[in-house]
Amino acid sequence: MDLKADKKSLRQLLSIEEQQFRIPPYQRPYSWTSEQVDDLWEDLLENAATGHFLGSLVLSSEDEFRPLIIDGQQRLTSLMILMSALRDACHDRGLTDLVARINKRLTADDLADGDGYFKFKTGTVNWPIFRDYVLRSPGDPKRRNLNSLDVLDHDTLARNANLIANLRRMRAHLASHLETVAPDGQAAWLKSFDSSLATKVELVVIEVRELADAFLLFETLNDRGLQLSAADLLKSHLLGQIAKKASEEEVEAAALEWDEMLEDLGVNVDVSRFLRHYLLGTLQTVKKDEVFGHFKSLVAKNDADWVLSDLRKAAKSYGEFEDPSKLKHEPTKRVLTDLQTLRATVCYIALLPARRYLSEEDFVEFAKVAETLTYRYSSVVGLGTNDLERRYRDAAQLLQKTQGGALQEARAELIGAMPDSATFRLAFESMRMGTQYLLRYTLGRIEEHVDPSVEKKLKANTLVHIEHVMPQKLSDSWREALGADVEFHDDYLNRYGNLTLLYWSLNIPASNNGFEDKKKHYEKSQVEITKMLLEQPTWGLAQIEARQKWLAEIADAVWAVPAAGASKHRTTETTAIERFRDEVGARWPQVSPFCVESSPEELLGLSAQLPGHQSESSNATAAGNLADRLKALLDDWDDLDGSARMVVTAAVGYFLESDDEVHDSTDLGLVDDEDVIRAAEIALGRAG
């Protein structure tokens, strides 16, 4: 590694004319929090005059006049914000010489046109804001004022929220401090502080020539995970490995794929948790601080491009688990929503390979087993998570190794951990309200079981309230009815047996009324488990206990332990893709590039692409017939496992490619397409 390291003051760092520091497109946008900016300001205010060390700056200097910032962009961006605020304060006080001095540090080439003028260029997301609101001098006609932010679109504002907030904050810090300085002393303080900032604030600047070496150095400096998450380190490692054999443009493309993976996951998803769950599909143990190390081994074994591609596929599924509203298939959406309600993230370990390899029908059934296990094991009985994670890990590895073929064994692994009826009911009989989401989920599912014929919108929190039959505040009539049992009011108030669901329009007038008055409102309810309270002549501790035992019995039936061999999954000795390859025969090299993994949701979108291809063929009628046959395969999408989805994706992809083995515009251009579609039908058992 060709490496050069020097300790430099801020003035020395920014002194080379025509040199512009750039943040490459694959770096994340500016993300420092207000607390980090506050810390920087306090440190500089207190220590700049005597000297302050800001850490390291890692540069890739293949082009010495356009060095790339690989590590340190957050600190350097924040320093630039401070220098611009300092310059603006000097401008407001007419300190033209000091304004010119600071502007010189912010300028790469004062004769350059466009963006080449500036000393420091951020990534694409932040650049328009950073250039026009931070770097441009108050006298520049293109300078923008923070009062004009309303001209920016919502997305730009959202992605630059930290930058805008910290620009305001740094200016406010400076203005607040200047208020503590006498007006006739402010010019001297600004000059002194600027001098200290330029000469006494230092960094260790580490320069390497090769981009791959820069990523390696970045990784080495941060490998203890103190500054960056496992996700940040993994991104750097992947890009560094790709940079060893690819152009900068290809590295940028890989960085874009990483960012798209994060978008698939969703903004609120714990990326490190996703990475750990992914690894547990093949590894026995993965501690949180070992995630990055395991991925380094995986990259060494399979190469960076494969790892990035495979992570992207897994992230799409994981994003669906975290946000089921993305899905169109209602049974899948429903079970994933229930798992999300139960905060059942540990089950995602096994759901990842299940989503990848199982048909939609089998996936829903497997996810329901996970839901039942979560509810019985964690929500009600309250057992620890260690054994549960091991169960999901073992189930995941069974599915992963067999590409879904060992579904029966994977189900049995989960079913074997479920508490039996006696244990479950005993625990349920002591359940109290606790978290409302669990109570709503429990009573809602029991209501569906008791009265499955009527569809009710019980999940709308604004419409359905939790009703305490014995109220939270006891009236005189309630105290009289409870008699000596009134001293146990607090113990029984939030027991499940005393709780039900009631639409808000009935809940509010029922309030703290006596039981007979409450029953008048319960009679109007659409909720069956609430109307059943009408059968009770009185309400007290005995009735609460009896109702809770009844709820426990119903819950044991709703979340019943499944039979170990109840799955409908069909197993065969060969996979659909293997049968397809055999049927395609010598044409396989032309067909195999189209054999890519597809999620059920991706398969859903393929039908829309078929009609447009008919116009490209010399025989529109024949093309239409082939399109109809493909659509027939696609119509069975929810019954296709991962291997079968690859077959259909390949057949559709080959058909949509006009310039395949025989160009579709020729007289015999659809013969090869017909052969491939026929091979797919045979492989899937759909041949007529």
N, C-alpha and C positions, 0 to 999 in steps of 0.2 A: 504494500500500500504506500503510495507516494503522498506523504502527509507533511504539512507544515503548520506549526502552532506558534502563535505570538500573542502576548498580552498587549492590548491596544486600548487607548482612551477612545472615547466617543468621537472626538475630533480627528484622531488618527484614522479611525475606521471610515469616516465619511470624507476624507481629504482627497482621495484620488479623483481627479477630474475625468469626466465622461464615463465614470463607473456607475452602474445602476444595479442595486441589489434587487433580486426578483424572488418572489414566492412562487414556486411552480404550481401549475393548475391542480396537481393532485394533492396538494396540502389542504388540510381542512381550513375553513374560513376562521377569521378572528373570533375567539371564543372566551377571552378573559372575562371574569366576573368583576363586579364592582368591588368586591372584597380584595381581589388581587391588585386592582388598580389603586385602591386605598393603601394597601401595604407598600406598593412601589413608591407612591407619593410620600408616605411617612418616612420610609427608609432614605429617600433622596433628600428630603427636607432636613432630616436629622444628621445624615452622614456625608452628603455630597462634598461639603467644604473640606473634610478631612480625608476623603477617599472612600469609594464604595465599589465593591466587586459584584458584578451582575451575573456571573457564571459564564457559560460557554456559548459560542455561536458556531455552528457547523455549516460550512459552505462547500458546494461543489463548484469548482472553478475551472471547468473545461474551457469556458470562455471567461478570461480574467476580467473583462469589462462588463460581463453580465453574470456574475456569480449567483447561483441558486441557494436560497436559504433552506437547508434541510432540517435544522433544529435551531430554535431561538426566535422564530417569527413572532410569537406572542409578545415577548419582551421588547423586541426591536420595534414592533408596531406601536406598542404603548409608549415607548420613548419618543417616537416620532409625533405621536399625539401631544405629548408634553411639550416638545420643542415648538410645535405649531401654536399651542396655547401661549407659550412664553413669547413667541414672536408677535402674536396678536395683541398681547398686553403691552408690549413695547410700542407697537403701532398706535395704540389708543393714547399713549402718552407722548407721542411725537419723537420717540427715540429712533430716528431713521438709521443711524450708524449701526445700532444693535439689531434692528430689523434686517438690514443688509447682511450682517454677519451670520445671523441664524439662517436666513434664506440661502446663503451660500452652502451651508451644510445640507440643506434640503434639496439642493439642485445638483444634477449630474452634469448637464450641459446646457448652459443658458442660451446657446444658439440653436439648440435642437428644436425641431417641430414636434408637436404632439406629446405623447407619453414619454419620449426619450428625454424630456427636459428634467424629469424628477429623479432624485437620488434613490428612491425606494418605491418599488411597485408591488402591490399586494396581488392576491389571487383575483380571479375574474369576479367572484361574488362581491368582494368588498371594494374593488377598484373604483368604480364611479363615485361612490360615497367618499372614499379616502382621498381621492384626487381632488374632488371639487369642494368638499367641506373641510378637509384637513390641510392638505398640502398647498393649495393655492393661497397666495398672499391676499390680504384684504384689498389691495389695489388692483388685483386681477379681475377683469370684467367677467370672466367665467366662474369666479368664486361664488359659491352658494352659501346661503345663510340657513341656520338650523330652523328658522321660522318658515322656510319654504319647503319643508319636508312633505307637505301635503301634495306636492306635484309627483311624488314617487308612488309606484304601484304597491299594493299590499305585500306581494311576495318579496320585493326588494327591501321594504321596510322590515319585514319579519326576519330575513336572512342577515340583516345588518343591525339587528336590535342591540347586540352587545357593543358594536363599534359606536353607534350613535349615543348610547347611554354613557359609555366611558369617555367620549369626547365631551359631553356635557359635564360629566363628573370631574374630569381633569381641569377644565376651565373653571368650574366652581371652586375646586380646591385652591387653585392659584388666586382667584379673586378673593376668596375668604382670607387667605394668608395676607394678601396685600392690604386688606382692611386693617390688619394689626400693625402695619407699618405707617409711620407718619407720611403724609403726602409728599413732603420735601425729601423724604428718604427712599421713596419707592424706586426711583431711577437707579440709585446706587445698589439697592438690593437686587433688582433685576439683572444688572450688569454682573454683580458678584455671583449670583446663582447660576447664570448662564455660563460664566467662566468655570465654575466648579463642575457643572454638568458636563462641559466639553472636555475638561482636562483631568478631573479627579474620578470620574465614573469609568470603570474599566471592564473589559470582557476578554476572555481567552478566545481568540479567533482561530479556529481549526479549519484548514483548507485541504481538500483532497481533489485530485484531478478527475477521477472516474466517479460517475454517478453511483454505481453499485457500491463503491467503497464508502461514499458518503452515507448511504443507507446503513451499511454495516457499522460504521462509526456511531451513527445516531442510535442504533439498536444497542450497541455496547455501552454507551453512556447511560442508557435508560433501562437496562435489562433487569434491574431490581424492582421495577414497577413502581418506584416512588413518585415519578412524575407523570407517567403515562399508564393507561390501562393496557391489558393484554391485547385489546382490539387495535389500539394505536401501534403497539409494537409489531403485531402481526401484519398490519398494513404496510409498515415500513419494510419488514422482512420480505414480504411477497414482492413488493415493488423493487427492492434491491436485487432479489434473485432474478426477476424478469429483466432488470436493467443490464445484467451481465451478458445477455444474448439478444437484446432487442434495442430498437431505437427509442429516442425520447418520446416520439409520438406513440409508440406502442406502450410505453410505460404510462403515458397519460391515458390511453385507452383502458389499461388495466385499472388505473386509479378511478376512472369513471365507472367501471364495472363494480368496483368496491363501493362507491357511493350509491350506485343503484341497488346494491345488496342492502345497504343501510336503509334506503327508502322502502324496499320490500319489507324489511323488518318493522319499520315504523319508528317514529321519533321518540316514543316513550319506552321502547324495549331495551332491556339491559343486554347490551351486545356481548359482554363477557359471559353472562349466563347462557346465552344462545351458543356461544363457542364451546363452553364446557359441556352442555347437553349434546352437542354434535359429537364431541370426542367420546362421550360415554356410549355411543353406538358401537364402538370397537374396543375401548380400553376398560380395564377393570376398575381403576381408581383415577380420578382427576381432581386434585386439590385446586382451589382457586388460584393459588400462586404458581401452579404448574402448567396452566393453560398454554402460555406462550411457548414454553419448552417442548410440550407435546406437539404443538403445531410445527415447530422447527424440524422435529423428527419426521413429521408427516410430509412436509415440503421436501425434505431430503430424499424421502422414499418415492414420492409420486410426482414431484416437480411443482413449481409455484402456479403455473397456469391451470393444472388439473385441480389443485386445492381451491383456487379462487372460483373456478367454474362450479365445483361441487358445493362449495359454501353458498353460492348464489342460488342453486336449486333448493338447498335446505332452507335458506332464508325466506323464500317465497312461502313455503309451508308454515314456517314459524311465525311469519307475519300474519297468516290466516288464523293461527291459534290465538294470537294476541288481539286480532281485530276480525272476528268472524263476519262482520258486516260486508267484507270484501267478497264473500261467497254468494253464489246463486242457488246452490243446492240446499233446500230448506232443512232436510234432516241433518246434514253436516253442520250447517249454520247453528241449528238448535243445540246439538250436543256440545259443540265447541263453546257456545255462549254459556251453557250450564257449567262447563269446566272452568271457564273464565270467572263465572260468578263464585265458584268454590275456591278460587285462587289456586287452582291445581297445576301450577307450573311444572312441578316435578314430573308429571306424566308426559310432558312434551318430549322427554328423552325417548320414550317408546313410540310416541305419535309421529316423530320424524320419519323413521323407516316405514311405519305403517302407512303414512300418507304417500310415501314414495312408491311402495310396491303393491298395496292392496287396492282392490276395486272400491268404488265409493260405498257400496253396500257393506262390504266387509269392514271398511274403515269406520263407518258409523257404528257398527256393532262392537268393534274393538274399543272405540272411544267411549261407548256406553259402559263397557266393563271397567274402564279407567274411572269413569264418573262414579260408578257404584263403589269401587274400591276407595276412592277419595272420600266419599261421604261416610261410608261405614268406618273406615280405618282412622281418618284424620278428623273429620268434622264432628262425628258423634263420639266414638270411643276415645279419641284424642291420643293415639299412639304416636311415638316419635317418627321422624322422617328417615332415619338412617336405613332401616330395613326396607322401607318403601322405595327409596331411591335404588337400592340394590335390586329389588324386584323389577323395577322399570328398566334398569340397565340390562338385566339378563333377558328380559322380554325383547328389548331393542336389539340386542346382539343376535338373538334367535332369528328375528325378522331380517336383520341386515345380512347375515351369513347365507340365508336361504332365499333372499329376495322375496320374502313374504310367504314362502312355502311352509314354514313352521308356525303358521298362525295358531293351530291348536295348542302347541306347546307354549307359545307366548301367552295365550289366554290363560292356560292352566297356571302359569307362573304368577299371574296377577290374582287369579281366583284363590290360589293357595294362601294368599296373605289376608283374605277377608275374615273379619271377626264373625263368629257364628251367631245364631239368632239369640241365644241366651245372653251372650256378652253384649250384643248390640242393643237389645231391648232394655237391659239393666242400665246401660249408659244413657239411653234416650230418656228414660224415666226421670232422670235428674237434670235434663237440659233446661237451661235458662236462656233468656233472650240474647244477651251478649251482643254480637254484631247483627244488625238488622238484615244485612244481605242474606245471611244464612237462614234466619227465621222466615223471611219472605220466600226464599227458594224452597224451604221445607214445606211450609203451609201451601204454597202454590202447587207443588207437585202432588201433595196429598189430596188437595182439592180436585186436581185432574183425575186422580185415581178414583175418588169417591163419585165424581160426576163427570165422566168423560164425554157425555153427549153434548154438553153446553160449552162453547168456546168463550172464555172470559179473558179480559186483558188485565190479568192480575199483576203483571210486572211493571205497570206504569206507576212509579212511586208518587206521582202527583195526584193520582186518582184513588189509589187504594192505601188506606191507613192501617197501621197495626192497632188493633182494639184490645184493650185490657178489659176483660169481662168484669172482674173485681177491680174497680178503678184505682188509679194511683193516689187520688185524694179521697178519703172516706167521708161520706156525708153521715149525718146522725142516723139515717135509716140503715145505711150499710153497717155502721158500728153495732147497731141494735141487732141486725140479722146475723152478724158474725159472733156476737156474744163474746165468750171467753177466748175464742180463736182470733180475736182482733190483734192480739200480741204477735201473731205469726204472719200478719199482713205483708211485711217487707220480705219475708222468706218465700212467700208463695206468689207475690205480685207478678214477677217476670218468668214464672215457670211456663213452659210451652203449653201446659194444660189450661192456663188462664188467658191465652192469647189467641186471637183469630184475626181474620181479614175483613175489613168493612170499607165500602166506598166512602169517600170523604163527606159526601152530602148526608150520609147517615151517621158517620162517626162523630161529627161535631155535635149534633143535637143529642146523641146518646150520652156522650161525655161521662159525668159522674153520677148519672141518674141511678135510681134503684134498679134491681134486676128486672122487675116486672115492667118498668118503663123502658129499659133497654130492649127487652124482647119485642116491643112494638116496632122498634127500628130494625131489629134482626129479621123480623118477618118480611120486611120489604127487600131484604138483601138478595142478590143473585148468587151469593157464595154459599154453597151447600153446607160446608162445615160450620158456617155461622148459623144458618137456618136450623141446623140440628140442635142448637142450644135451646130452641123452643121446647124441646122435650123435657127440659129440666125444670122442676117446680121451684127449686131454690138453687142458690149458688154459694158454695163455700169451699173450705179446704178439701173435704172429701170428694166433692165433684171435680175439683181441679186435679186431684191425684187420679181419679178414675178416668178422666178425659185424657190425661197424659199417658196412661197405660194403653188406652185405646189408640192414641196417635202412634205410640211405639209399635203396636201390632201392625197398623197400616203402613208405617214407614218400613218395617221389616219386609213387607210385601212389595212396596214400591221399589225399594233398593235391594231386592232379593239377590242372594248369591247365585250367579248363573251356573248352570250345569256345565261341567268342564268340557263336554263334547258337543255343545249346542251350536257351534259355528256352522254356517252354511258354506264355508269356504271350500272351493273345489281344488283339489291337488292333483297334479299330473306329473308324470315322470320327466317330461320335457317342458320347457317354457315356450310361450307363444313365439318369442323372438327366435328361439332355436328352430322351431318348426318352420317359421317364415324363411329363415336363411336356407334351410334345406329345400324348400319349394322354389325359391328364387334361383338357386343354383348358380350358374356361371355369371349371372347378371349381378351377383351380390356386391362386387366392388363399386358398381354404379349406384346401388341402392343404399348401401350401408351408411353413407354420409347423412342420409335423411333419418336414420334410426337414432333419434335423440329422445331423452326422457321428457315426458310431458305430464304436467299435473292435470287432474280432472278439469280444473277451470280453464287451462290452456286448450284442452281438447274441445271444450265447448265452443271456443271461438273459431275453430277451423272450418265449420260448415259455411260460414259467411264468405269464405274465400273461394268456394267451389264454382259458383255460377259465372263469375267473371272470366274464368279460364276457357270457357267454351268458345268465345269469340276469337281466341288465338289459334284455334285448330282449324284445319281444312275441312273437317267433318264435325260440324256443330252437334248433329244428332248423336253421333257416337260418343262425343265428349260429354254430352248431357247424360247419356245412359251410364257412363262410367262415374260421373259426378253423383248420380242417384245411388249407385252401388256404394260409393264411399260414404254418402250421407246415411245410408242404412247402417253402415258400421259405426258411424259417429253417433247415431241415435241411441246406441247401446252403451254410451260412454260411462254411465254409472255402474255398469257391470264389468268394466275392463280393469284388470289389475295393471301394475306398472309395466310388465312385459308386453301385455296386449296393447297398452296405450302407445308404446314405442312402435309396434307393428302398424297401427292405424296412422300414426304420425308419419311414418316412413312412406306408406302408400299414398297419403294425401300430398306429402312433400314432393314425391317423385312425379305425381300427376300434375302438380302445379308448376313444375320446372319444364318449360317448353323445350329447352335445349338439353334434353337428356340423351339416352343412347341413340334414339332416332328422333329428330326434331319434329315437334308436333304439327308443324305447318305442312309437312309432306304427306303424301297419300297414305303411307303406312306408318305415319307418325304416332298413332295411338296403339299400335300392336304391342309394343313393349310396356306401355302403361296398363293395358288390359291384362298382360301376363303378371305384372306386379300386384295388381288389385286382386286377381284370382288367387295368387299365392297368399295374400293377406286373408282372404276369405277362408281358404283351406286351413291356414294356421290358427284361425280363430273359431273354426268349426261352424262357419257361416256359409259354406259353399252349397249351392243348390244342386 
